[in-house]
Amino acid sequence: MRVSTLIKIGTIDEFQVNVGKLVEIEDHAIAVFRLAERQFNAVENRCPHKGGPLAVGIVSGDFVFCPLHDWKIDLKDGNVQAPDHGCVRKYDVTIEGEEVFITL
């Protein structure tokens, strides 16, 4: 049985709106995105196409565009948008007060 762990990754003010931030926890490289005041999404920091670093991609709405080849990835579910295909791992983000946590 796998146990989930809640890990603090910072405070809300440490994340800029619509700018990705790389968070490394153990062997996980995670791209965290603050999309609105208290709305956060997190996905693995590796595009399924050629491994582009998603944390430095361009954010538009609920999507991030890979900086290498412009693949469009939905931050809500991790799915790559057509005509491309694939997905990235999604991580749950929790806000408690002003603190931001990720579930591993």
N, CA, C and O atoms as a GROMACS GRO file, in nm:
protein
  416
    1MET      N    1   0.085  -0.119   0.000
    1MET     CA    2   0.000   0.000   0.000
    1MET      C    3   0.089   0.124   0.000
    1MET      O    4   0.187   0.132   0.074
    2ARG      N    5   0.053   0.220  -0.084
    2ARG     CA    6   0.130   0.342  -0.097
    2ARG      C    7   0.073   0.449  -0.006
    2ARG      O    8  -0.049   0.470  -0.003
    3VAL      N    9   0.159   0.518   0.069
    3VAL     CA   10   0.116   0.622   0.162
    3VAL      C   11   0.147   0.759   0.101
    3VAL      O   12   0.259   0.782   0.056
    4SER      N   13   0.049   0.848   0.099
    4SER     CA   14   0.070   0.984   0.049
    4SER      C   15   0.135   1.069   0.157
    4SER      O   16   0.105   1.055   0.275
    5THR      N   17   0.224   1.158   0.114
    5THR     CA   18   0.292   1.247   0.205
    5THR      C   19   0.268   1.391   0.162
    5THR      O   20   0.286   1.425   0.046
    6LEU      N   21   0.227   1.476   0.256
    6LEU     CA   22   0.207   1.618   0.232
    6LEU      C   23   0.336   1.690   0.266
    6LEU      O   24   0.385   1.681   0.378
    7ILE      N   25   0.392   1.762   0.167
    7ILE     CA   26   0.521   1.829   0.185
    7ILE      C   27   0.506   1.978   0.157
    7ILE      O   28   0.455   2.018   0.053
    8LYS      N   29   0.551   2.060   0.252
    8LYS     CA   30   0.545   2.206   0.233
    8LYS      C   31   0.648   2.247   0.129
    8LYS      O   32   0.765   2.208   0.136
    9ILE      N   33   0.602   2.328   0.030
    9ILE     CA   34   0.694   2.375  -0.073
    9ILE      C   35   0.711   2.526  -0.071
    9ILE      O   36   0.784   2.581  -0.154
   10GLY      N   37   0.646   2.594   0.022
   10GLY     CA   38   0.663   2.739   0.032
   10GLY      C   39   0.535   2.807   0.076
   10GLY      O   40   0.442   2.743   0.125
   11THR      N   41   0.533   2.938   0.059
   11THR     CA   42   0.414   3.018   0.088
   11THR      C   43   0.359   3.073  -0.042
   11THR      O   44   0.430   3.079  -0.143
   12ILE      N   45   0.234   3.113  -0.040
   12ILE     CA   46   0.169   3.164  -0.161
   12ILE      C   47   0.252   3.274  -0.226
   12ILE      O   48   0.269   3.274  -0.348
   13ASP      N   49   0.304   3.367  -0.146
   13ASP     CA   50   0.378   3.482  -0.201
   13ASP      C   51   0.510   3.444  -0.266
   13ASP      O   52   0.570   3.528  -0.335
   14GLU      N   53   0.557   3.322  -0.248
   14GLU     CA   54   0.682   3.278  -0.311
   14GLU      C   55   0.661   3.232  -0.455
   14GLU      O   56   0.757   3.198  -0.524
   15PHE      N   57   0.535   3.231  -0.500
   15PHE     CA   58   0.504   3.187  -0.636
   15PHE      C   59   0.439   3.303  -0.712
   15PHE      O   60   0.343   3.363  -0.665
   16GLN      N   61   0.493   3.334  -0.830
   16GLN     CA   62   0.437   3.439  -0.914
   16GLN      C   63   0.320   3.383  -0.994
   16GLN      O   64   0.321   3.266  -1.033
   17VAL      N   65   0.219   3.466  -1.018
   17VAL     CA   66   0.104   3.424  -1.097
   17VAL      C   67   0.148   3.403  -1.242
   17VAL      O   68   0.217   3.488  -1.300
   18ASN      N   69   0.107   3.290  -1.299
   18ASN     CA   70   0.134   3.253  -1.439
   18ASN      C   71   0.282   3.235  -1.472
   18ASN      O   72   0.323   3.251  -1.586
   19VAL      N   73   0.361   3.202  -1.371
   19VAL     CA   74   0.503   3.173  -1.391
   19VAL      C   75   0.533   3.041  -1.320
   19VAL      O   76   0.500   3.025  -1.202
   20GLY      N   77   0.593   2.947  -1.391
   20GLY     CA   78   0.626   2.819  -1.331
   20GLY      C   79   0.744   2.829  -1.236
   20GLY      O   80   0.828   2.918  -1.249
   21LYS      N   81   0.749   2.738  -1.142
   21LYS     CA   82   0.860   2.730  -1.048
   21LYS      C   83   0.897   2.583  -1.031
   21LYS      O   84   0.810   2.499  -1.007
   22LEU      N   85   1.024   2.552  -1.044
   22LEU     CA   86   1.073   2.417  -1.026
   22LEU      C   87   1.089   2.387  -0.878
   22LEU      O   88   1.154   2.462  -0.805
   23VAL      N   89   1.029   2.276  -0.833
   23VAL     CA   90   1.043   2.230  -0.696
   23VAL      C   91   1.097   2.087  -0.704
   23VAL      O   92   1.039   2.002  -0.772
   24GLU      N   93   1.207   2.061  -0.636
   24GLU     CA   94   1.266   1.928  -0.637
   24GLU      C   95   1.250   1.865  -0.499
   24GLU      O   96   1.293   1.920  -0.397
   25ILE      N   97   1.188   1.748  -0.497
   25ILE     CA   98   1.165   1.674  -0.374
   25ILE      C   99   1.212   1.532  -0.398
   25ILE      O  100   1.156   1.460  -0.481
   26GLU      N  101   1.317   1.492  -0.326
   26GLU     CA  102   1.377   1.361  -0.346
   26GLU      C  103   1.410   1.344  -0.493
   26GLU      O  104   1.486   1.424  -0.548
   27ASP      N  105   1.355   1.243  -0.560
   27ASP     CA  106   1.386   1.224  -0.702
   27ASP      C  107   1.276   1.277  -0.794
   27ASP      O  108   1.268   1.238  -0.911
   28HIS      N  109   1.191   1.366  -0.742
   28HIS     CA  110   1.082   1.426  -0.820
   28HIS      C  111   1.117   1.570  -0.858
   28HIS      O  112   1.145   1.652  -0.771
   29ALA      N  113   1.115   1.600  -0.988
   29ALA     CA  114   1.128   1.738  -1.037
   29ALA      C  115   0.987   1.780  -1.076
   29ALA      O  116   0.928   1.724  -1.169
   30ILE      N  117   0.933   1.881  -1.006
   30ILE     CA  118   0.793   1.919  -1.021
   30ILE      C  119   0.783   2.065  -1.063
   30ILE      O  120   0.848   2.152  -1.005
   31ALA      N  121   0.701   2.090  -1.166
   31ALA     CA  122   0.673   2.226  -1.210
   31ALA      C  123   0.545   2.272  -1.142
   31ALA      O  124   0.439   2.213  -1.161
   32VAL      N  125   0.555   2.377  -1.061
   32VAL     CA  126   0.440   2.428  -0.986
   32VAL      C  127   0.398   2.561  -1.048
   32VAL      O  128   0.481   2.648  -1.075
   33PHE      N  129   0.268   2.576  -1.068
   33PHE     CA  130   0.213   2.696  -1.132
   33PHE      C  131   0.104   2.756  -1.045
   33PHE      O  132   0.010   2.689  -1.004
   34ARG      N  133   0.120   2.885  -1.018
   34ARG     CA  134   0.014   2.961  -0.949
   34ARG      C  135  -0.064   3.032  -1.058
   34ARG      O  136  -0.012   3.122  -1.124
   35LEU      N  137  -0.190   2.992  -1.077
   35LEU     CA  138  -0.270   3.046  -1.187
   35LEU      C  139  -0.359   3.161  -1.144
   35LEU      O  140  -0.402   3.242  -1.227
   36ALA      N  141  -0.388   3.170  -1.016
   36ALA     CA  142  -0.469   3.279  -0.960
   36ALA      C  143  -0.431   3.292  -0.814
   36ALA      O  144  -0.341   3.223  -0.766
   37GLU      N  145  -0.498   3.380  -0.743
   37GLU     CA  146  -0.462   3.409  -0.604
   37GLU      C  147  -0.436   3.284  -0.521
   37GLU      O  148  -0.332   3.274  -0.456
   38ARG      N  149  -0.528   3.189  -0.522
   38ARG     CA  150  -0.512   3.068  -0.441
   38ARG      C  151  -0.532   2.942  -0.524
   38ARG      O  152  -0.568   2.837  -0.471
   39GLN      N  153  -0.508   2.951  -0.654
   39GLN     CA  154  -0.522   2.836  -0.744
   39GLN      C  155  -0.384   2.792  -0.792
   39GLN      O  156  -0.314   2.866  -0.860
   40PHE      N  157  -0.348   2.670  -0.756
   40PHE     CA  158  -0.219   2.613  -0.793
   40PHE      C  159  -0.238   2.480  -0.865
   40PHE      O  160  -0.332   2.406  -0.835
   41ASN      N  161  -0.149   2.450  -0.960
   41ASN     CA  162  -0.143   2.320  -1.024
   41ASN      C  163   0.003   2.278  -1.029
   41ASN      O  164   0.093   2.363  -1.031
   42ALA      N  165   0.027   2.148  -1.031
   42ALA     CA  166   0.164   2.097  -1.037
   42ALA      C  167   0.168   1.972  -1.124
   42ALA      O  168   0.081   1.885  -1.115
   43VAL      N  169   0.271   1.965  -1.208
   43VAL     CA  170   0.293   1.850  -1.295
   43VAL      C  171   0.442   1.818  -1.295
   43VAL      O  172   0.525   1.899  -1.254
   44GLU      N  173   0.474   1.697  -1.340
   44GLU     CA  174   0.616   1.664  -1.351
   44GLU      C  175   0.681   1.763  -1.447
   44GLU      O  176   0.618   1.808  -1.542
   45ASN      N  177   0.806   1.795  -1.422
   45ASN     CA  178   0.876   1.899  -1.498
   45ASN      C  179   0.945   1.840  -1.621
   45ASN      O  180   1.061   1.870  -1.648
   46ARG      N  181   0.872   1.758  -1.696
   46ARG     CA  182   0.934   1.695  -1.813
   46ARG      C  183   0.827   1.670  -1.918
   46ARG      O  184   0.737   1.588  -1.898
   47CYS      N  185   0.837   1.739  -2.030
   47CYS     CA  186   0.745   1.718  -2.140
   47CYS      C  187   0.763   1.576  -2.193
   47CYS      O  188   0.876   1.529  -2.206
   48PRO      N  189   0.653   1.505  -2.225
   48PRO     CA  190   0.667   1.369  -2.274
   48PRO      C  191   0.728   1.359  -2.414
   48PRO      O  192   0.766   1.250  -2.456
   49HIS      N  193   0.736   1.468  -2.485
   49HIS     CA  194   0.789   1.466  -2.621
   49HIS      C  195   0.940   1.452  -2.623
   49HIS      O  196   0.992   1.350  -2.669
   50LYS      N  197   1.012   1.552  -2.573
   50LYS     CA  198   1.159   1.550  -2.575
   50LYS      C  199   1.218   1.590  -2.440
   50LYS      O  200   1.336   1.623  -2.432
   51GLY      N  201   1.136   1.586  -2.335
   51GLY     CA  202   1.188   1.613  -2.201
   51GLY      C  203   1.205   1.760  -2.167
   51GLY      O  204   1.279   1.792  -2.074
   52GLY      N  205   1.140   1.848  -2.239
   52GLY     CA  206   1.153   1.992  -2.212
   52GLY      C  207   1.111   2.028  -2.070
   52GLY      O  208   1.019   1.968  -2.016
   53PRO      N  209   1.179   2.127  -2.009
   53PRO     CA  210   1.149   2.169  -1.872
   53PRO      C  211   1.022   2.256  -1.865
   53PRO      O  212   1.027   2.374  -1.899
   54LEU      N  213   0.912   2.198  -1.823
   54LEU     CA  214   0.784   2.268  -1.825
   54LEU      C  215   0.779   2.389  -1.732
   54LEU      O  216   0.701   2.481  -1.756
   55ALA      N  217   0.860   2.391  -1.627
   55ALA     CA  218   0.858   2.504  -1.532
   55ALA      C  219   0.896   2.635  -1.600
   55ALA      O  220   0.862   2.742  -1.550
   56VAL      N  221   0.966   2.629  -1.713
   56VAL     CA  222   1.003   2.752  -1.784
   56VAL      C  223   0.917   2.774  -1.908
   56VAL      O  224   0.946   2.862  -1.990
   57GLY      N  225   0.811   2.694  -1.922
   57GLY     CA  226   0.720   2.710  -2.034
   57GLY      C  227   0.631   2.832  -2.018
   57GLY      O  228   0.626   2.893  -1.911
   58ILE      N  229   0.561   2.866  -2.126
   58ILE     CA  230   0.469   2.980  -2.125
   58ILE      C  231   0.332   2.932  -2.079
   58ILE      O  232   0.279   2.833  -2.129
   59VAL      N  233   0.275   3.004  -1.982
   59VAL     CA  234   0.144   2.971  -1.927
   59VAL      C  235   0.037   3.055  -1.995
   59VAL      O  236   0.052   3.177  -2.011
   60SER      N  237  -0.072   2.988  -2.035
   60SER     CA  238  -0.187   3.056  -2.093
   60SER      C  239  -0.312   2.987  -2.041
   60SER      O  240  -0.340   2.872  -2.076
   61GLY      N  241  -0.387   3.056  -1.959
   61GLY     CA  242  -0.506   2.996  -1.898
   61GLY      C  243  -0.466   2.878  -1.811
   61GLY      O  244  -0.383   2.893  -1.721
   62ASP      N  245  -0.525   2.761  -1.837
   62ASP     CA  246  -0.495   2.640  -1.761
   62ASP      C  247  -0.391   2.552  -1.832
   62ASP      O  248  -0.381   2.433  -1.803
   63PHE      N  249  -0.315   2.610  -1.924
   63PHE     CA  250  -0.220   2.533  -2.003
   63PHE      C  251  -0.079   2.588  -1.991
   63PHE      O  252  -0.058   2.706  -1.966
   64VAL      N  253   0.018   2.497  -2.010
   64VAL     CA  254   0.157   2.538  -2.023
   64VAL      C  255   0.207   2.486  -2.157
   64VAL      O  256   0.173   2.375  -2.199
   65PHE      N  257   0.286   2.568  -2.224
   65PHE     CA  258   0.344   2.530  -2.353
   65PHE      C  259   0.491   2.496  -2.332
   65PHE      O  260   0.567   2.577  -2.278
   66CYS      N  261   0.530   2.376  -2.373
   66CYS     CA  262   0.668   2.331  -2.357
   66CYS      C  263   0.761   2.429  -2.430
   66CYS      O  264   0.734   2.467  -2.544
   67PRO      N  265   0.870   2.470  -2.365
   67PRO     CA  266   0.962   2.566  -2.426
   67PRO      C  267   1.042   2.509  -2.543
   67PRO      O  268   1.100   2.586  -2.619
   68LEU      N  269   1.046   2.378  -2.559
   68LEU     CA  270   1.126   2.320  -2.668
   68LEU      C  271   1.050   2.312  -2.800
   68LEU      O  272   1.100   2.356  -2.903
   69HIS      N  273   0.929   2.256  -2.798
   69HIS     CA  274   0.857   2.234  -2.922
   69HIS      C  275   0.710   2.276  -2.915
   69HIS      O  276   0.630   2.235  -2.998
   70ASP      N  277   0.676   2.356  -2.815
   70ASP     CA  278   0.545   2.419  -2.805
   70ASP      C  279   0.429   2.321  -2.784
   70ASP      O  280   0.316   2.352  -2.819
   71TRP      N  281   0.455   2.203  -2.728
   71TRP     CA  282   0.345   2.113  -2.695
   71TRP      C  283   0.260   2.177  -2.587
   71TRP      O  284   0.312   2.237  -2.493
   72LYS      N  285   0.128   2.165  -2.600
   72LYS     CA  286   0.033   2.227  -2.508
   72LYS      C  287  -0.015   2.123  -2.408
   72LYS      O  288  -0.070   2.020  -2.447
   73ILE      N  289   0.006   2.150  -2.279
   73ILE     CA  290  -0.028   2.055  -2.174
   73ILE      C  291  -0.128   2.118  -2.078
   73ILE      O  292  -0.107   2.229  -2.029
   74ASP      N  293  -0.235   2.046  -2.051
   74ASP     CA  294  -0.339   2.092  -1.960
   74ASP      C  295  -0.290   2.073  -1.816
   74ASP      O  296  -0.259   1.961  -1.775
   75LEU      N  297  -0.283   2.180  -1.741
   75LEU     CA  298  -0.234   2.174  -1.603
   75LEU      C  299  -0.335   2.113  -1.507
   75LEU      O  300  -0.299   2.074  -1.396
   76LYS      N  301  -0.462   2.104  -1.547
   76LYS     CA  302  -0.564   2.045  -1.459
   76LYS      C  303  -0.553   1.893  -1.455
   76LYS      O  304  -0.577   1.832  -1.350
   77ASP      N  305  -0.517   1.831  -1.569
   77ASP     CA  306  -0.513   1.684  -1.572
   77ASP      C  307  -0.384   1.625  -1.628
   77ASP      O  308  -0.366   1.503  -1.626
   78GLY      N  309  -0.293   1.710  -1.677
   78GLY     CA  310  -0.164   1.661  -1.727
   78GLY      C  311  -0.167   1.609  -1.870
   78GLY      O  312  -0.066   1.560  -1.919
   79ASN      N  313  -0.281   1.618  -1.937
   79ASN     CA  314  -0.292   1.565  -2.073
   79ASN      C  315  -0.238   1.662  -2.177
   79ASN      O  316  -0.262   1.782  -2.172
   80VAL      N  317  -0.164   1.607  -2.273
   80VAL     CA  318  -0.116   1.682  -2.388
   80VAL      C  319  -0.236   1.701  -2.482
   80VAL      O  320  -0.318   1.611  -2.498
   81GLN      N  321  -0.244   1.819  -2.542
   81GLN     CA  322  -0.356   1.851  -2.630
   81GLN      C  323  -0.326   1.811  -2.774
   81GLN      O  324  -0.212   1.817  -2.820
   82ALA      N  325  -0.432   1.770  -2.846
   82ALA     CA  326  -0.422   1.730  -2.987
   82ALA      C  327  -0.372   1.848  -3.071
   82ALA      O  328  -0.404   1.962  -3.040
   83PRO      N  329  -0.296   1.822  -3.174
   83PRO     CA  330  -0.276   1.694  -3.240
   83PRO      C  331  -0.167   1.607  -3.175
   83PRO      O  332  -0.147   1.492  -3.216
   84ASP      N  333  -0.098   1.660  -3.076
   84ASP     CA  334   0.004   1.582  -3.007
   84ASP      C  335  -0.064   1.490  -2.906
   84ASP      O  336  -0.185   1.501  -2.885
   85HIS      N  337   0.010   1.400  -2.845
   85HIS     CA  338  -0.051   1.307  -2.751
   85HIS      C  339   0.047   1.270  -2.641
   85HIS      O  340   0.169   1.280  -2.657
   86GLY      N  341  -0.009   1.226  -2.529
   86GLY     CA  342   0.070   1.188  -2.414
   86GLY      C  343   0.017   1.255  -2.290
   86GLY      O  344  -0.088   1.319  -2.292
   87CYS      N  345   0.090   1.239  -2.180
   87CYS     CA  346   0.050   1.303  -2.056
   87CYS      C  347   0.171   1.313  -1.963
   87CYS      O  348   0.272   1.246  -1.982
   88VAL      N  349   0.157   1.398  -1.863
   88VAL     CA  350   0.258   1.412  -1.759
   88VAL      C  351   0.190   1.382  -1.626
   88VAL      O  352   0.068   1.396  -1.612
   89ARG      N  353   0.269   1.342  -1.529
   89ARG     CA  354   0.214   1.313  -1.397
   89ARG      C  355   0.164   1.442  -1.332
   89ARG      O  356   0.231   1.546  -1.337
   90LYS      N  357   0.049   1.434  -1.271
   90LYS     CA  358  -0.012   1.547  -1.200
   90LYS      C  359   0.007   1.528  -1.050
   90LYS      O  360  -0.004   1.415  -1.001
   91TYR      N  361   0.034   1.635  -0.979
   91TYR     CA  362   0.048   1.631  -0.833
   91TYR      C  363  -0.060   1.718  -0.770
   91TYR      O  364  -0.092   1.824  -0.822
   92ASP      N  365  -0.116   1.673  -0.659
   92ASP     CA  366  -0.214   1.751  -0.586
   92ASP      C  367  -0.144   1.860  -0.506
   92ASP      O  368  -0.041   1.836  -0.443
   93VAL      N  369  -0.202   1.980  -0.509
   93VAL     CA  370  -0.151   2.094  -0.434
   93VAL      C  371  -0.259   2.135  -0.334
   93VAL      O  372  -0.377   2.144  -0.368
   94THR      N  373  -0.217   2.160  -0.210
   94THR     CA  374  -0.308   2.201  -0.104
   94THR      C  375  -0.261   2.333  -0.046
   94THR      O  376  -0.141   2.355  -0.026
   95ILE      N  377  -0.355   2.422  -0.020
   95ILE     CA  378  -0.326   2.550   0.044
   95ILE      C  379  -0.383   2.546   0.185
   95ILE      O  380  -0.501   2.518   0.205
   96GLU      N  381  -0.298   2.574   0.283
   96GLU     CA  382  -0.344   2.584   0.422
   96GLU      C  383  -0.295   2.718   0.475
   96GLU      O  384  -0.176   2.738   0.497
   97GLY      N  385  -0.389   2.810   0.495
   97GLY     CA  386  -0.350   2.945   0.533
   97GLY      C  387  -0.273   3.007   0.419
   97GLY      O  388  -0.327   3.023   0.309
   98GLU      N  389  -0.149   3.043   0.443
   98GLU     CA  390  -0.062   3.099   0.339
   98GLU      C  391   0.042   2.999   0.290
   98GLU      O  392   0.124   3.032   0.205
   99GLU      N  393   0.038   2.877   0.341
   99GLU     CA  394   0.136   2.776   0.305
   99GLU      C  395   0.088   2.687   0.191
   99GLU      O  396  -0.031   2.656   0.181
  100VAL      N  397   0.183   2.647   0.106
  100VAL     CA  398   0.153   2.564  -0.011
  100VAL      C  399   0.218   2.427   0.010
  100VAL      O  400   0.336   2.418   0.044
  101PHE      N  401   0.139   2.322  -0.011
  101PHE     CA  402   0.187   2.185   0.007
  101PHE      C  403   0.164   2.103  -0.119
  101PHE      O  404   0.070   2.129  -0.195
  102ILE      N  405   0.249   2.006  -0.142
  102ILE     CA  406   0.233   1.909  -0.251
  102ILE      C  407   0.217   1.772  -0.190
  102ILE      O  408   0.278   1.742  -0.088
  103THR      N  409   0.134   1.690  -0.253
  103THR     CA  410   0.117   1.552  -0.207
  103THR      C  411   0.199   1.459  -0.295
  103THR      O  412   0.183   1.456  -0.417
  104LEU      N  413   0.287   1.383  -0.230
  104LEU     CA  414   0.364   1.280  -0.302
  104LEU      C  415   0.309   1.144  -0.264
  104LEU      O  416   0.358   1.042  -0.313
   0.00000   0.00000   0.00000
